[in-house]
Amino acid sequence: MLGAGGSGETVDPGELPDELRSTSTSTSTSQGGTPAGDGGSSSSAPVLFVHVLGAVGRPGLYEIASGSRVMDAIAAAGGFAATADPGGVNLARELSDGEQLVVPAVGEVPPPSAVAPGASGGAAGGAASGGPIDLNRATVADLDTLPRIGPALAQRIIDWRDANGGFSSVDELREVSGIGDKTFESLQDLVTV
């Protein structure tokens, strides 16, 4: 069921290959017959396992190539459902192994776990692991992990912060060009000052 190189195939957790169930990788073998983890096969690229949920065509666990982005995982899951809010996820964000990606429906606010994957993942720099992002310390990369925020809008937030001596309240995000009511609603619980 799993293809080499991250084929975007869905994975049924009840039917995982033996090498993924084994507690010792030294005795398991890859599909090519070489020991798993041997590195002898140059045709097998590292893969990520991503759990895609929410407003997508086929929610499930997917195997995708290392270096893939949110847009790749959504495509593997059959694309956006008719009810999906594409602005609720950052399509350009690079994925990490073991991530759970939740695509919200229109009107839903993405859960904080969709922003900072994993118990120890979290955003870098100004964000605590899994906690809210500090608007006065955040980098463009930190802000880019938030829903509805891309690199350009993240830069506008930082430019506003620099021009105004920092944020004194989260409500001041409304003063940044490009942040409307829906965007502010999706951010207000994910950021702090």
Secondary structure, 3 states (H helix, E strand, C coil): CCCCCCEEEEECHHHCCHHHHCCCCCCCECCCCCECCCCCCCCCCCEEEEEEEECECCCEEEEEECCCEHHHHHHHCCCECCCECHHHCCCCCECCCCCEEEECECCCCCCHHHHCCCCCCCCCCCECCCCCEECCCCCHHHHHCCCCCCHHHHHHHHHHHHHCCCCCCHHHHHHCCCCCHHHHHHHCCCEEC
